[in-house]
Amino acid sequence: LGLLGIACAPSSVSSLDMIVDGGSEDIFVEVRTVSGKLIADFSALPEEKAESVKQKVLESTDDAELLRSNGTYRLVHELKVLKDHTRLCECLDHTAEERLQNLTLVMVCSAPSTVASWVSSTTSNQLPDVDRLADPYLADSVLQFEYAAAARTQPKASAVSSAISQDSRIQVVTWIGMACSATMLQSSLLHGAVRTLDRYVAALGRDVELAELQKLTLSALCLEMKLAHADDFPPGQWQRVLQHLSHGQMCLSDILEREYEMLRQLGFDVGTPTTLTFLDGLSMRRQSLACKGSEPSFTAAFELVFAKLLLELALYDPNLQYGFPAAVLAASALGVALIAVVPEAPNRGFDALKEQHDALLDDLSSYCPGLLDREVAVRDAERVLLELWQDCTVAGRRGGLADGFKLLVQRHARAAAEEACMKDRSRAQSDIASSLQKISAQAALEKYRTLHRVQ
C-alpha cells in the first residue's frame, strides 16, 4: 500500500503562546519516508493546516513511490491521525520546558479513498448498475480524472452571466427541465445541455438573445442525446424528440448545423462530467448504508430527491453553478439535503448529523484529494445554496425565479416515485411530494448555522 512518512520536530514556542501573542515563528518541517529517507524540507507557519503541508510535499517531491500512490494521504502525530483542518500549532508540546524548533509528523498513503474502496467491495446485487472493480486504486484514478475533466471545461461564471440575462436564463432552464420531463428524458441530459450551452455562449463572448437561445438549446439537447447510451435512443428516437420539441418551427438540418458550430467552438470536447455526475458518486455509499434489505429508507430516498432538486435550482444562478468546482457544488447540495432532511437524533443533538457530514467530506476527497480547504469550500457553497433556496420562497426577490422554483418542486414531486425506488410507489410519491412542499429553507438555514457554528 506504500506507506510514506513526514517528519517535522516540536517548535521553540508553544502553540498557546503563538496564538495569544500573535507570533509567527516558523516551524522547520522535514519530510521523510517511513524508512527514513528525506524527501522534502521547508519552513511552515504554526497556523498552517495539515492539508497545506501535504500539498507542499506533493508539489515539491520527486520521490517515485510517493508520486505513484493514488490513495488518500493522512498526517499522523505520535499515534493521532490529524484531520486536514488541524493546524501545526495544535501538535506542539505545551508542557515541555525546553523549546525546540522542529515538530515530528508522519504522512501515510495507506489505502484508497472511501468511495473507491466502497465501489470495489460492492457486490453485484447491492449495486447492479456498477461493475465490480478489482483494483480500488483504478477507481480512484477514474474519480480524479472526472474531477479534472470537469474543472478543465468549466466556464467562467462572469462570461455566462454576461452572455445570458437572468430573465432569459430562467426561461431557458425552466423550458429544458419541462421538455425533459415531458419527453421522459433523464435529468442527466438537462444538466449536460445547460453546461454545453453555457460553455458555448461563454466562448462566444457576446450577448445572446432569447430567440437565438431557444435554437441553441435544441442543438445542445440534440448533442446530449447523441452522447447518451445507445439503448436510451434507438435509431430515429432523438430525431422524433427534436421534432416534437420544436413544434415544426425549426427543421432538423438547422438544428444539426448549429450543433456542428457548437462542437467546432468547443473543440469537440464534450460529454464532460456535470454536478449530477458527482452527486451520483457521492451519494452511492450513503444510499447503500441506508438500505433496508434491498431498498433505501424513506429519509435516504428523500435526501437524494431533494439534493437533485437543489442542483437543478443551482442551474438558474451561474455565479453559484460555476463559482465552485462541480464536485464541491454536488457535495454542498447533498450536505444541504442532509441538514434539511435528517432529524436530530434523540439524546445526541447534532452529533449524528455532524458524523454524516464528515463522511460526506471524506467521500469528496475521493475526487479531489489535493483540494485545499474542502471543508470551507463546501460550507460556503452550502450557505449560498441555502440563501438561494430561501430567496425562492419570497415572491419577487429574484425576479421570476420564485415561479420557476414552484414548477421545479412540482416536477420533482411527480417524479418522486421513480426516484425513491420503493415498492409502494404511489405512497412514496405522496410522501415525498408532501415533504417537498413542507420543507423549510429558514429552518434548514438555522440548522446549518448551528452545525457549522456560524452566524
N, C-alpha and C positions, 0 to 999 in steps of 0.2 A: 504493500500500500504506500510505500515511500514516505517514511517519517522524516521530517526535517526540523531543525532546531534554530531558534533565535536566542541569542544570549545578550542580555543587557544588564549592567550591575547597579546597586542601590544609590540613590542620589545623595549629595552632600547636604541637601536641605530637605526637611520633611515636607510632605505634601500640604500639611496644615499650615506651616509657616509660609509656604509659597502662595497658597490661596489667600490667606489673611493679609500678608504683606504685599501681595500683587507682584511677587518676584517672578522672574522668567529665566532662572539659571537653566542652562541646557543640561540634558541627561545624555551621556555618551552611550550609544547603542552599538553593541557588537552582535552581528548576525552569524550564527554557526549552524551547521547540520548537527544531527544527533551524535555523529561520530566525532564532532569537534572541529570540523573543517570551517574556517572562516569564509563566509560568502559575501558579507557586506558589513560596513560600519559607517555610522553617521551620528550627528547630534540631533536631539529631538527636544521640544519644549515639554515641560511637565504636564501641560494641559492637553497635549496631543493624544488622540484616541488610538485604540489598538488597531482599528481598521486602517488608519493612516500609516501606521508602522508597517503593516502587511503590504500595503500598496507600494511604499518606498522600496521594500525588499524586492517585490516582483518587477518593479521598473528598473532597478539598478543591477540586479544579479544576472550573471551569465551561467549560473550553475545548471547543468543539463538536467539533472534529476529533478530539481525544483520546477523548471520550466516544462518538463514533460508531464507533470501531475495535473489532473483535471478535477481533483476533489475539492473539498471545502477546507480552507485554511483556518486554523484556530491558534490563538496565542494562549500559552499556559504559563502561569506564575506559580512556582512551587507546585502545589497539587490542585490549583484552581484554574479552571478554564475561563478566560476573560471574554466578555461579550464585546462586540465591535465598538460599542459606545463607551467602554471603560477607558478612563484617562490614565496615563502612565503614573501620575502622581498618586493615584489610589493604590499603586503597588509598592510604594516606598515603605521602608521600615521606620515607623514613627517612634519606636521605643529605643532604637539604637543610639548609644551615646556618641559613638564615632560616626561622623558624617562622611560617607564615601560619595563618589561621583558617578558610579555605574549602577545599573539595575539588571538583573538576570531574568530573562524570559525564554520560552521555548515555543517555536511555531511548528505546528504539526499539520501535515496533509494526510489524514488517516482514513478518510472514507469519501465516497461520492456524496453528492448533495442529497437532501431529503427527498425531493421529487424523483430524482433518478433512481435512488435506492428503492423507493416505493414502486415505481413502474417496473423495474427489473424483477421484483419479487411478487408481482401481482399475478394471480392465476387467471386463466382464460375465462372462468365463469364469473370472476369478480369484475373484470373489465374486458368484455368480449370484443370491443372495437379497437383495442390496442394490442399489437403483437408483443409477446414476451421478449424482453431484451436480455440476452445472457450477460452482457457486459454493461454495468451501470455507468462506467466512465464514457462509453459511447453515447448513452442517453444524455449525460452532462454536456458532451460536445454538441449534440443536436440542440439542446435547450439554449446554450450560449450562442450558437450560430443564429438561432431565431432572434435573440435579443439584438445581436449585432446587425442583422439584416433590417430589422425594424428601425433601429437608430440611424442607420445609413440612409434610409429612404424617407425619414420623417420630414415633412415640410415645415418651414418656419411659420409660427402662428401669425406673425405680423403680415407675412406675404399673403396668407389665406384670407385674413381679415380685410386687407386692402382690396382684394380681388372680388370678394362677395360681400354685399351688405348684409347686416343682421337680419332684416326682414326677408330678403331673398333666401338666406340660408335656412331660416325657419321653414319657409315654404318647401324648399327642395328636400331637406332631410325628412320632413313630415310626409311628403309625397313618396319618397323612396320607401319609407317604412310601410306606408299603406299599400304601395304597389307590391312589395314583397309578401305582405300578409295576404293580399287578395289573390295572388298567383301561387301561393304556397311555396315561396322561395325561402331558403334558410336565412337566418339573421346574419350569417357569415357573409352573404352576398351584399347585404345592406352596409356592413362595416367596410367591406372591400371596395364597394362602389364609391362610398363617400371618401375614403382615403385616396383612391385613384383620382377622383375628381379634384380633390384638394391639392394633390401633388401637381396635377396638370395646370390648374389655374394659378398656383404659386409660381410655376415655371414660366407662365405667360407674362407675368409682371404687369398686368393691366386690369382695369375694371372689366367685369363680365356681367352683362345684363341678364335679367331673368329669362328672357326668351331664349338666349343662347345657352343659358344654364340648363334649361329643360332638355334641349337637344343633346348637350354633353352628358347629361345624366343617363339618357338612354344608351349612349355609347359606352359609358362606364359600366352599366349593368350588362350590356352585351359582352364586354370583355370579361367581367367576373363570371358570367355563366359559362363562357368557353374555358375558363381556368378551373371550373368545378369538376368533380368526378364525373366520368362519362356515364355512369349509371344514373346520375341525377338528371342528365339531359340527353336522352336518346336522340337520334337524328331527327331534325325538324322541330324539336321542342323549344329551343331558345328562339328560333325564328317566330314561332306562334306566340310566345310570350311577348316579344317585342312588338308584334303587330297589334296584340291586344292592348298593350300599354300606350302605344302611340295613337290609338283610335284612328288609324289610317291617315293621320296628318303628316307623317314622316315616313318616306319609303325606306326599305331596308338598305338600299345602296348608299343613301345619305348617312345612315347610322354607321355603316361599315367604313365609310370614308372618314368620318370624324374619329372613329375608333383607331384607324391607322395613324391619324395625326397625333392622337394621344400616345400611342405606342412609340412613334418616332420622337416625340418631345421628351418622353420619359426614358429613352434609350432602350426600349423593350425590357426594362427592369420592372416587372410587375409581379403580382401574386405574392407580395411580401406579407409577413405576419401583421395582424391587427391587434387591437386591445382585446378583442374577443378570443383570439388565439391564445393569449396569455391567461385570460380568465379561465379558459377550459383547462389549461395546465395547472394553474394554481388551485383550482377547486377540486381536482381529481382526488387527492389524498384525503381531504376533509370529507368529501361526499362519501368515500369508501368507509372511513372511520365512523360515519354517522349511520351506516347501513343497519337495518334490522332485517335479518335474513338476506334477501336479495334486493330489498328496496330501501331507499333512503327515508329517514324520518321526515315528517312534515316540515319541521324547522329547517333542516338542511335543504330540502327542496325549495322552500320559500326563500332562503338566503340566495340561492343560485338564480332564481327568477328575478329577485329584486336587484341583484348585482348586475344582471344583464340589462335590466331597465335603466339602471344608473349609467351604464356605459353608453347606452343609446342616448340618454339625456346629454351626456358629455359631447356628443356629436354636434349639438347645437351651438356649442361655445368653442371656437377654435383655440382660444387662449388657454382653455383647460385641456382640450383634446391634444394639443401639441406643445403645451407648456411643460409637460412631464414626459419621461420615457414611457412608451406604451405599456411595458410590463409594470411599471410603478403605478400608472393610472388604473390598470386592471386590478392590482393589489389593493389600491385605495377603494375601488368600488366594492370589492369583497369585504374590505375592512369596514366600510360604512354599513354594508348589509349585516355584518356580524353585530355591530354596535346597535343597529336599529331593530334587529330581529331577535337576537339571543337574549332571553330574560336573565335577570340576576339570579345566580344560584343561591338557594337558601343557606344562610349562615356563612356564605363565602363572599358576598358582595360582588366586587368586580374582579376577584381573583381568577375565576374560571374564564371570564371574558379576556382578561389580560393574557392568560396562558394560550388561548386560541389565537389571539392577535400576534403573540410572539411566534407561534408556529407558522403563521402566515408570512411573517418576515423571514423566517428560516427558509420557507419554500421560495420566496422571492430571490433569495441569494443563489438558488439553483440556476437562475437565468443570468444574474449579474453579480458574480462573486467579487468583482473588482469595483463595484459602485460604492463610493464613499457616502456615508450618512444616509443609508437606505431608510432607517427609522424616521429620520427627519423628513425625507422626501415623501414618504408615504403619509406621514402625519399632515404635511402641508397640502398634499393632494386631497386627502380626506376632508380637510377643512373647506377647501374651495368647492369640492363637490357637494358637501352639506349645505354651504351657503347658496349654491345654485339651486339645489332642491328646495330650500326654504323660499327663495325668491319666486319659484314657480307656483307656490301656493298663494301668492299675493297677486291678484289681477293687476296688470299694468306696470308692474315693477320692472319687467324685462320685455317690454313690448308685447308681442303676441306669443311669447314663449309659454305663458300660463295655459293658453288654449292648446298649444302643441303638447304640453305635458299631460293634460287631461286625456287627449287622444292616445298618448303613449301608454298611460295606465290602463285604459280600456282595452287596447290591443293586446297588451301583455296578460291582462286578466283572461281574455278569451283563449289565449294560447297556454294558459296555466296547466290545464290537464295534461297536455303532451309534455310540457317541460318538467312537471313534477314526477312523472313516471310512477304513478301509483295505480293500484288495482281499481279502486273506486274512482274512476276519472271524473264523473260528474260531481262527486263530493270534493275532490281535490280542486277542481276549477272553482267551485263555490267558495271553499275556504280561503284559497289564495286570493281570489278576486275580492272577497270581503276584507281580507287583511291588507291588500294593497290600498284599498280605499280608506282604511282606518289608521295606517301607519303615520306617525307624526314626525315631521322634519325637526320641529323645535325640541321634542323630547330626545331625538337622536343627537342633536347638537349638544344638549346638556350632558348626555351620557359621554359623548366624545370629550368634552372638557374635563369631566371627572376622570375618565380613563387616562387621558394624557396629562392631567394636572395643568391645564392651560386656561386662561381667562377668555 
